[in-house]
Structures are given as structure tokens and as C-alpha cells.
Amino acid sequence: MERNSKPSAPSGSFLKRAVDLYVDGFRSMTVGRSLWILIILKVILLVFVFKLIFFPNKLQSEYSTDADRAQAVRSALTSHE
């Protein structure tokens, strides 16, 4: 083997090679696939629960019109409390 020879660069873009790596990895999984499905379902459930608990739609429940909601947002942004 020659000392100055460079290894040949892989063909294709980095993004395509990265996608191929993950697709091939997921394709050959057995137990990992069910674990990823479980993880994805848990994340979806957590996002849904967090939205309901921590981010309620107060503007919709406290103000009846869009004009009232807009005024409430304007006054909240410009108040100096």
C-alpha cells in the first residue's frame, strides 16, 4: 500500500449518506423499532398534556371578540409592571 494514496471519497452528499445510514439502521432493527414507537408516543402524549395544563387558551375564554383579545395583548405588552 502506498503511503501518499488518499482514501477515495464516498459518493453522494453528506445528507444523503446520513439519511441512508439511519434508514438502513431502522430497517434492520427488531426491538429498537418498538422502543422508538413507544418513545414517540410518549413524547406526543407529553406535548399534548403540557399544552392543556401549562398553556391554556386564556384569551379565548376571557374575551369574546378578536378586538378585545388584541387590546388585551397590546395592554399586556405595553404595561410597565
C-alpha positions in Angstrom: 0.0 0.0 0.0 1.4 3.4 -0.9 1.9 6.0 1.8 0.7 9.0 -0.2 -2.5 7.5 -1.5 -5.7 9.1 -0.2 -8.8 7.1 0.5 -11.4 7.6 -2.1 -14.2 9.9 -1.0 -17.6 8.3 -0.6 -20.0 9.2 -3.4 -23.1 11.3 -2.7 -23.7 14.2 -0.4 -23.3 14.1 3.3 -27.1 14.5 3.8 -27.9 11.5 1.5 -25.3 9.3 3.3 -26.6 10.3 6.7 -30.2 9.5 5.7 -29.1 6.2 4.2 -27.3 5.3 7.4 -30.4 6.0 9.5 -32.8 4.3 7.1 -30.7 1.1 7.0 -30.3 1.2 10.8 -34.1 1.4 11.3 -34.8 -1.2 8.7 -32.6 -3.8 10.5 -34.0 -3.1 14.0 -36.2 -5.5 15.8 -36.7 -4.5 19.4 -35.5 -1.0 18.8 -38.4 -0.2 16.4 -40.9 -0.9 19.1 -38.9 1.1 21.6 -38.8 4.1 19.2 -42.6 3.8 18.7 -43.0 3.9 22.4 -40.7 6.9 22.8 -42.6 8.8 20.0 -46.0 8.1 21.6 -44.8 9.2 25.0 -43.4 12.5 23.5 -46.7 13.1 21.7 -48.7 12.5 24.9 -46.4 14.7 27.0 -46.7 17.6 24.5 -50.5 17.2 24.5 -50.7 17.2 28.3 -48.3 20.1 28.7 -50.3 22.1 26.2 -53.5 21.5 28.2 -52.0 22.1 31.6 -49.4 24.8 31.1 -50.6 26.7 28.1 -54.4 27.2 28.4 -56.1 29.5 26.0 -57.0 32.3 28.4 -57.6 34.8 25.7 -60.3 32.6 24.1 -62.1 32.1 27.5 -61.8 35.6 28.9 -62.5 37.7 25.8 -65.4 37.3 23.4 -64.1 39.1 20.3 -60.9 39.4 18.4 -60.8 43.2 19.1 -61.0 42.6 22.8 -58.2 39.9 22.6 -56.0 42.3 20.6 -56.5 45.1 23.1 -55.6 42.8 26.0 -52.4 41.7 24.3 -51.5 45.3 23.5 -52.1 46.4 27.0 -50.1 43.5 28.4 -47.2 44.2 26.2 -47.1 48.0 27.0 -47.8 47.9 30.7 -44.9 48.6 33.0 -45.5 46.3 36.0 
